[in-house]
Each structure stands twice: as structure tokens, then as C-alpha cells.
Amino acid sequence: MLEIRTFPSNCFRRSSSIACDTCGARALSVCGSVDDTDLGRLDAMAEHASFAAGSVLIREGDPARHVFNITSGSVRVYKLLADGRRQITGFLFTGDFLGLATGDTYVFSAEAVEPATACRFRKTEYRALIRDCPTLEATLFDRANHELAAAQSQMLLLGRKTALERIATFLLDLPSHDPARTIPPGHVHLPMTRAEIADYLGLTIETVSRVLTRLKTQGVIRLVSLSELRVEQPEVLRALADGVG
């Protein structure tokens, strides 16, 4: 289920105080580069949306009319093959931006992994703001470069690493992508299912479960719950990720 709350433009000063000045995602998102004047303009054009787990933010093939700034929760981005198989291309968290680098139609789908919130903007209005706000443009450019580097790392992960190396790398990298999550040191929050991890790493569910069980048996990790684990031996996990374990 999707819930969208909109604020009239003549209330932008009030909504800026509530939605932007107190937003925990601001320091992690592109909004952090915007000055107070443009921040009011940004908030005035925002639709503040809430998504239940499994809700669709973007559907592949639909007209690309909106962009999203994730303010809480997590989102899976994926493509479907002709035979129905799914390749998850990334997981997005608080502060991540979605939907700007696309043409007239979306070339991927995006769904909430868990309850999530986002600011949704009409792409035409957002692009107009970018033209008027050089700092926002520069920040988005930096984000694009970061995403390109991440895509190259993902190609290496899928093309050259073993199943054990892929999962070890995933567990080590995940906390850095979700900095807003409050968890104890050494813990890894896994809002996604084992099937989603498999679809992201190009593995089967059975392989993901088998490798996690092996890491647990060897004392490298400890499963706290289905959605959280603790890395007991980070040096060993790093060596496994690098293929030297």
C-alpha cells in the first residue's frame, strides 16, 4: 500500500520546518547540499510517500515521470528476464536517490523490501531545480560517479568471485550502504530475504543458505535472527571475500 501526503505550495515554509529540517535522511542525501532557499523550493514540490513492504515505487516500462529520495527503509531494484527470472541490481537505503538517470520510460523496477518512506518529485520540476542549483547538480554528479564505481564492483563480484567470496563481500559491504540504521557494532541487518540475496549475487537460495551455514559453523558469523547477524571474525571474513581464506 502506498500513502502519499502532499503539502500546498503556500505552506512550503511550514512543511520545510517539519519535513526537511528534522529529516534524518537529509545529512545522507543530496538534499544536504541544498541551501535554505532552495530547500524550501525542494520541499514544496515533494510528495511525502509511505510504502508497505512489497509496494511498487517504479515499474519497468512505465513512463518515467518521477524521481525518489529514500528517507527510510530499504528498496530493491531489479529487472525481469523474458522467462520470469529476476536479477536484483541493487538495494537502496536511507539517503539514496532513484530514477533520475533514465529515459522516457523506466528500464527497471523498484519495490520496498520493508516499510519505507521517500520524497517523490516530478522529474521535470526536479530537473528545473538542478539547473538553478549548481551544488545540487554537482552532488548528483558525484553520486552518479559513485554508482558507476559500484556497478563495476558488482560486475567483478558476479563475473569472477566464487559463491563464498560473493557472500562474504556482501556481508562486509552492506552496513556501509545503510548508515542510518542503528545497530550494534559488528552486526549486519538483512531486511532482504535469502531469495533476494541470491537474486542479487547470481546464486541459488540453496547456495546462499549453505554458505551462511558454513560461516556459522566455522564461527565466522553468528545468526542473531532471520534478519540480523553478527560478524564474529571480521578478519577471516575479509580474507574469504578477497579469496585468500
Phi, psi and chi 1 to 4 in degrees:
 res  aa     phi    psi   chi1   chi2   chi3   chi4
   1 MET       -  138.4  178.2  179.2  -66.3      -
   2 LEU  -113.6  128.3  163.8   64.2      -      -
   3 GLU  -118.1  126.5  173.9 -169.9  -13.3      -
   4 ILE  -121.1  126.6  -64.6  178.8      -      -
   5 ARG  -109.3  126.3  -61.5 -177.5  -66.1  112.6
   6 THR  -114.9  152.1   58.5      -      -      -
   7 PHE  -119.6  133.5  -60.8   93.1      -      -
   8 PRO   -61.7  149.3   21.7  -31.8      -      -
   9 SER   -61.6  -30.7   58.9      -      -      -
  10 ASN   -76.6    0.5   62.7   -7.6      -      -
  11 CYS  -109.8   16.4  -69.3      -      -      -
  12 PHE   -62.4  -31.0   82.0   86.3      -      -
  13 ARG   -67.3  -41.7 -170.3  176.9  -58.8  -84.4
  14 ARG   -67.0  -46.4  173.8  175.6  172.9  -90.1
  15 SER   -68.0  -32.0   64.3      -      -      -
  16 SER   -60.5  -41.5  175.4      -      -      -
  17 SER   -63.8  -37.9  174.5      -      -      -
  18 ILE   -84.5  -50.4  -64.6  173.0      -      -
  19 ALA   -85.1  -33.6      -      -      -      -
  20 CYS  -101.5  -48.5  -72.3      -      -      -
  21 ASP   -64.1  -27.9  -68.8  -15.6      -      -
  22 THR  -106.6    7.9   60.6      -      -      -
  23 CYS   -76.7  122.2  177.2      -      -      -
  24 GLY   -68.4  -16.5      -      -      -      -
  25 ALA   -86.2  -12.1      -      -      -      -
  26 ARG   -58.4  -45.1 -177.1 -179.1  176.0 -173.3
  27 ALA   -65.6  -20.6      -      -      -      -
  28 LEU  -100.2   -7.5  -58.6  171.0      -      -
  29 SER  -113.6  175.8   71.5      -      -      -
  30 VAL   -64.3  -20.8  -64.7      -      -      -
  31 CYS   -62.2  -24.7  -55.2      -      -      -
  32 GLY   -65.2  -16.0      -      -      -      -
  33 SER   -92.1   -3.3   66.1      -      -      -
  34 VAL   -94.2  135.3  178.7      -      -      -
  35 ASP   -75.8  173.4   62.4   26.6      -      -
  36 ASP   -61.2  -38.0  -70.2  -17.5      -      -
  37 THR   -64.2  -49.9  -60.1      -      -      -
  38 ASP   -72.7  -25.2  -72.5  -34.4      -      -
  39 LEU   -65.3  -39.7 -169.2   65.2      -      -
  40 GLY   -61.8  -40.9      -      -      -      -
  41 ARG   -64.8  -40.4  179.7  179.1  168.9 -172.0
  42 LEU   -63.1  -45.1 -174.5   68.7      -      -
  43 ASP   -68.6  -32.7 -171.3   74.1      -      -
  44 ALA   -65.2  -27.8      -      -      -      -
  45 MET   -95.2    0.2   66.7  175.1   67.9      -
  46 ALA   -85.3  142.3      -      -      -      -
  47 GLU  -105.3  119.9  -65.2  175.6  -40.0      -
  48 HIS   -89.6  109.6  -56.5  -77.1      -      -
  49 ALA  -112.3  143.3      -      -      -      -
  50 SER  -116.0  136.7  -60.9      -      -      -
  51 PHE  -124.4  128.9  -58.9   89.9      -      -
  52 ALA   -74.5  159.3      -      -      -      -
  53 ALA   -55.7  131.3      -      -      -      -
  54 GLY    90.5   -8.8      -      -      -      -
  55 SER   -69.9  148.9  -65.0      -      -      -
  56 VAL   -90.8  127.9  175.4      -      -      -
  57 LEU   -92.6  -44.7  -74.5   75.2      -      -
  58 ILE  -138.1  138.5  -73.4  173.7      -      -
  59 ARG  -119.2  128.0 -177.1  175.6  -73.9  105.8
  60 GLU   -54.6  132.3 -176.3  175.4   -2.5      -
  61 GLY    94.9  -16.8      -      -      -      -
  62 ASP   -74.4  155.7  -77.7   -3.4      -      -
  63 PRO   -57.8  134.1  -24.5   34.2      -      -
  64 ALA   -86.9   81.4      -      -      -      -
  65 ARG   -99.5  -16.7  -62.0 -166.8 -179.9  103.5
  66 HIS  -130.6  156.6  -64.3   92.6      -      -
  67 VAL  -124.1  159.5  -63.2      -      -      -
  68 PHE  -133.1  141.9  -61.0   78.9      -      -
  69 ASN  -116.0  114.6 -169.9   49.9      -      -
  70 ILE   -73.6  126.7  -50.6  -58.0      -      -
  71 THR  -110.7  -13.2   52.1      -      -      -
  72 SER  -167.6  160.7   70.8      -      -      -
  73 GLY    82.0 -160.0      -      -      -      -
  74 SER  -145.2  155.0   54.6      -      -      -
  75 VAL  -136.2  138.9  172.3      -      -      -
  76 ARG  -101.2  137.1   55.4  179.0  169.8  -99.9
  77 VAL  -112.6  130.4  179.3      -      -      -
  78 TYR  -152.4  165.8   66.9   92.2      -      -
  79 LYS  -127.8  147.9  -69.3 -178.1   67.6   70.0
  80 LEU  -105.5  136.3  -70.3  176.6      -      -
  81 LEU   -80.8  167.5  -58.1 -179.9      -      -
  82 ALA   -59.8  -30.5      -      -      -      -
  83 ASP   -89.5    8.3   60.3    3.6      -      -
  84 GLY    94.6   -7.7      -      -      -      -
  85 ARG   -67.9  148.9  -74.6  178.7  -64.4  166.8
  86 ARG  -113.9  134.0  178.0 -179.4   66.5  177.2
  87 GLN  -116.7  111.4  176.0   63.5   54.7      -
  88 ILE   -78.9  124.7  -67.3  179.3      -      -
  89 THR   -97.8  -11.0   58.0      -      -      -
  90 GLY   178.2  161.1      -      -      -      -
  91 PHE  -117.8  133.6  -65.1  103.7      -      -
  92 LEU  -112.4  148.0  -57.0 -178.2      -      -
  93 PHE  -134.8 -174.2  -59.1   93.4      -      -
  94 THR   -49.8  127.7  -59.3      -      -      -
  95 GLY    95.4  -13.3      -      -      -      -
  96 ASP   -79.1  152.6  -73.8  -31.5      -      -
  97 PHE  -113.3  146.4 -157.3   82.8      -      -
  98 LEU  -141.0  129.4  174.9   66.8      -      -
  99 GLY   104.7   -4.6      -      -      -      -
 100 LEU   -77.8  -41.2 -168.0   61.7      -      -
 101 ALA   -86.9   74.3      -      -      -      -
 102 THR  -152.6  165.8 -172.9      -      -      -
 103 GLY   -89.9 -139.4      -      -      -      -
 104 ASP   -73.7  -24.6  -66.9  -25.7      -      -
 105 THR  -127.6  153.9   59.1      -      -      -
 106 TYR   -71.0  137.6  -65.4  116.6      -      -
 107 VAL  -103.9   12.9  -65.3      -      -      -
 108 PHE  -154.0  170.2   54.5   83.1      -      -
 109 SER  -115.1  155.6  -63.0      -      -      -
 110 ALA  -142.0  132.1      -      -      -      -
 111 GLU  -135.6  152.0  -62.9  172.5  -12.0      -
 112 ALA   -72.6  129.0      -      -      -      -
 113 VAL   -76.8  -36.9  173.3      -      -      -
 114 GLU  -141.3  172.3   57.7 -174.8  -30.8      -
 115 PRO   -51.0  130.5  -29.6   36.8      -      -
 116 ALA  -140.9  160.3      -      -      -      -
 117 THR  -130.1  156.9   59.3      -      -      -
 118 ALA  -157.6  153.9      -      -      -      -
 119 CYS   -93.3  124.8  -72.5      -      -      -
 120 ARG  -108.4  134.4 -172.4  174.1   80.0  166.6
 121 PHE  -127.8  144.7  -51.8   91.1      -      -
 122 ARG   -67.6  132.3  -69.3 -169.4  179.3  -82.7
 123 LYS   -63.3  -36.9 -169.9  162.6   64.0  171.9
 124 THR   -63.2  -42.0   52.2      -      -      -
 125 GLU   -68.2  -39.2  -64.4  177.5   -9.1      -
 126 TYR   -67.4  -40.2 -159.1   87.9      -      -
 127 ARG   -65.6  -34.1  -75.9  179.7  168.0  170.9
 128 ALA   -64.3  -39.8      -      -      -      -
 129 LEU   -65.0  -39.3  177.7   61.3      -      -
 130 ILE   -59.2  -41.5  -67.8  172.3      -      -
 131 ARG   -63.5  -30.6  -71.0 -167.9  -66.0  -90.2
 132 ASP   -91.4   -7.1  -63.9  -21.5      -      -
 133 CYS  -130.6   88.5 -175.2      -      -      -
 134 PRO   -58.3  -34.3  -22.8   33.1      -      -
 135 THR   -66.7  -36.5   55.7      -      -      -
 136 LEU   -66.5  -42.4  177.9   59.0      -      -
 137 GLU   -60.2  -43.9 -177.3  178.8   29.3      -
 138 ALA   -64.8  -39.7      -      -      -      -
 139 THR   -65.1  -42.5  -58.0      -      -      -
 140 LEU   -64.6  -35.5  -74.7  167.9      -      -
 141 PHE   -64.4  -42.2 -177.9   74.9      -      -
 142 ASP   -62.9  -40.5  -72.7  -17.5      -      -
 143 ARG   -62.4  -41.1  -71.9  -70.5 -178.0  102.5
 144 ALA   -62.5  -40.7      -      -      -      -
 145 ASN   -64.2  -39.9  -75.7  -24.2      -      -
 146 HIS   -63.8  -42.2  176.2   74.7      -      -
 147 GLU   -65.5  -35.1  -70.7  175.9    6.5      -
 148 LEU   -64.8  -43.8  178.4   59.7      -      -
 149 ALA   -62.7  -39.8      -      -      -      -
 150 ALA   -64.6  -38.6      -      -      -      -
 151 ALA   -64.8  -38.6      -      -      -      -
 152 GLN   -66.0  -39.6  -68.0  171.7  -24.7      -
 153 SER   -64.0  -38.1  -63.7      -      -      -
 154 GLN   -66.4  -36.8 -178.2   69.3   -0.6      -
 155 MET   -62.0  -41.9  -69.7  171.5   62.3      -
 156 LEU   -63.8  -43.0  172.0   63.9      -      -
 157 LEU   -58.7  -46.8 -173.6   76.6      -      -
 158 LEU   -79.3  -30.4  -63.5  178.3      -      -
 159 GLY   -88.8  -28.4      -      -      -      -
 160 ARG  -124.4  -23.0  -56.6  -59.6  -63.5  176.3
 161 LYS   -89.0  150.7  -69.0 -161.2  170.9 -171.0
 162 THR   -76.1  172.3   66.3      -      -      -
 163 ALA   -60.4  -43.0      -      -      -      -
 164 LEU   -63.5  -42.9  176.9   58.3      -      -
 165 GLU   -64.9  -39.1  -68.4  166.4   -6.0      -
 166 ARG   -63.1  -47.7  -65.8 -179.0 -160.1 -175.6
 167 ILE   -69.2  -39.6  -68.7  175.2      -      -
 168 ALA   -61.9  -43.4      -      -      -      -
 169 THR   -63.0  -43.0  -59.7      -      -      -
 170 PHE   -59.6  -46.2  177.1   72.8      -      -
 171 LEU   -66.6  -34.3  -64.5  178.6      -      -
 172 LEU   -73.4  -36.6  -72.5  168.0      -      -
 173 ASP   -85.4  -27.2  -70.8  -10.2      -      -
 174 LEU   -56.1  -46.9 -173.5   58.5      -      -
 175 PRO   -58.1  -33.1  -26.2   36.8      -      -
 176 SER   -70.2  -21.5   66.9      -      -      -
 177 HIS   -85.6  -10.4  -65.7  -68.6      -      -
 178 ASP  -129.0   59.0 -168.8   13.6      -      -
 179 PRO   -68.8  -18.6   26.6  -35.3      -      -
 180 ALA   -79.9  -13.3      -      -      -      -
 181 ARG   -72.8  128.7 -171.9   86.3   57.3  176.1
 182 THR   -92.7  104.2  -57.5      -      -      -
 183 ILE  -139.0  157.2   54.9  174.9      -      -
 184 PRO   -63.2  153.4  -20.7   32.6      -      -
 185 PRO   -56.4  138.7  -24.0   33.8      -      -
 186 GLY    85.8   -8.1      -      -      -      -
 187 HIS   -90.6  151.4  -75.3 -125.4      -      -
 188 VAL  -125.6  120.6  179.8      -      -      -
 189 HIS   -87.3  130.7 -178.2   66.2      -      -
 190 LEU  -121.1   83.0  -62.5  169.3      -      -
 191 PRO   -70.0  -21.4   26.6  -35.0      -      -
 192 MET   -83.6  156.6   62.9  -70.9  -66.6      -
 193 THR   -79.4  168.7   64.6      -      -      -
 194 ARG   -62.2  -34.6  -57.6  -64.3 -172.3  -97.8
 195 ALA   -64.7  -38.9      -      -      -      -
 196 GLU   -69.3  -37.9  -71.3  167.4  -23.0      -
 197 ILE   -61.5  -43.1  -65.1  173.1      -      -
 198 ALA   -61.5  -43.7      -      -      -      -
 199 ASP   -68.3  -25.1  -73.6  -12.4      -      -
 200 TYR   -79.9  -38.1  176.9   63.1      -      -
 201 LEU   -94.4    0.5  -62.8  177.1      -      -
 202 GLY    69.5   37.4      -      -      -      -
 203 LEU  -124.1  176.9  -57.8  170.4      -      -
 204 THR   -94.7  160.6   64.2      -      -      -
 205 ILE   -59.8  -39.8  -56.5  174.9      -      -
 206 GLU   -61.7  -39.9  -67.8   78.0   13.4      -
 207 THR   -66.5  -42.8  -62.0      -      -      -
 208 VAL   -60.4  -46.7  170.6      -      -      -
 209 SER   -64.2  -40.1  -63.7      -      -      -
 210 ARG   -65.5  -43.3 -176.0  170.9   62.6 -108.4
 211 VAL   -67.5  -42.3  171.0      -      -      -
 212 LEU   -62.0  -39.8  -70.7  175.2      -      -
 213 THR   -63.6  -40.6  -61.7      -      -      -
 214 ARG   -62.5  -44.9  173.1 -178.1  169.3 -177.2
 215 LEU   -63.8  -37.6  -67.3  173.3      -      -
 216 LYS   -67.2  -46.1  176.5 -174.7  174.9 -176.8
 217 THR   -61.7  -36.3  -59.5      -      -      -
 218 GLN   -81.0   -2.5  -66.6  176.4  -16.4      -
 219 GLY    78.2   13.9      -      -      -      -
 220 VAL   -76.2  -36.8  179.3      -      -      -
 221 ILE  -130.7  162.1   63.9  172.1      -      -
 222 ARG  -130.9  126.0  176.4  169.7   59.8   86.6
 223 LEU   -79.6  114.5  -59.8 -178.7      -      -
 224 VAL   -82.1  -40.2  178.6      -      -      -
 225 SER  -159.1 -177.3   67.4      -      -      -
 226 LEU   -64.3  -23.5  -74.5  175.9      -      -
 227 SER  -113.7   12.4   60.5      -      -      -
 228 GLU  -154.6  140.5 -172.9  173.8  -22.8      -
 229 LEU  -138.4  164.3   60.2   81.6      -      -
 230 ARG  -119.5  133.3  174.1  179.7  168.8   81.7
 231 VAL   -84.3  110.0  179.1      -      -      -
 232 GLU   -84.1  -30.5  -59.2  -73.2   -5.5      -
 233 GLN  -130.7   77.5  -59.5 -179.4   50.7      -
 234 PRO   -61.1  -32.1   18.0  -29.8      -      -
 235 GLU   -66.9  -40.1  -44.8   84.1   12.6      -
 236 VAL   -66.6  -42.7  174.4      -      -      -
 237 LEU   -62.7  -40.0 -167.0   62.9      -      -
 238 ARG   -63.9  -41.8  174.1   59.1   63.9 -172.9
 239 ALA   -63.5  -40.2      -      -      -      -
 240 LEU   -63.6  -40.7  -67.1  171.5      -      -
 241 ALA   -63.0  -34.8      -      -      -      -
 242 ASP   -86.3   -0.6  -67.1  -21.4      -      -
 243 GLY    79.0   20.2      -      -      -      -
 244 VAL  -118.5    9.3  -64.2      -      -      -
 245 GLY   -85.8      -      -      -      -      -
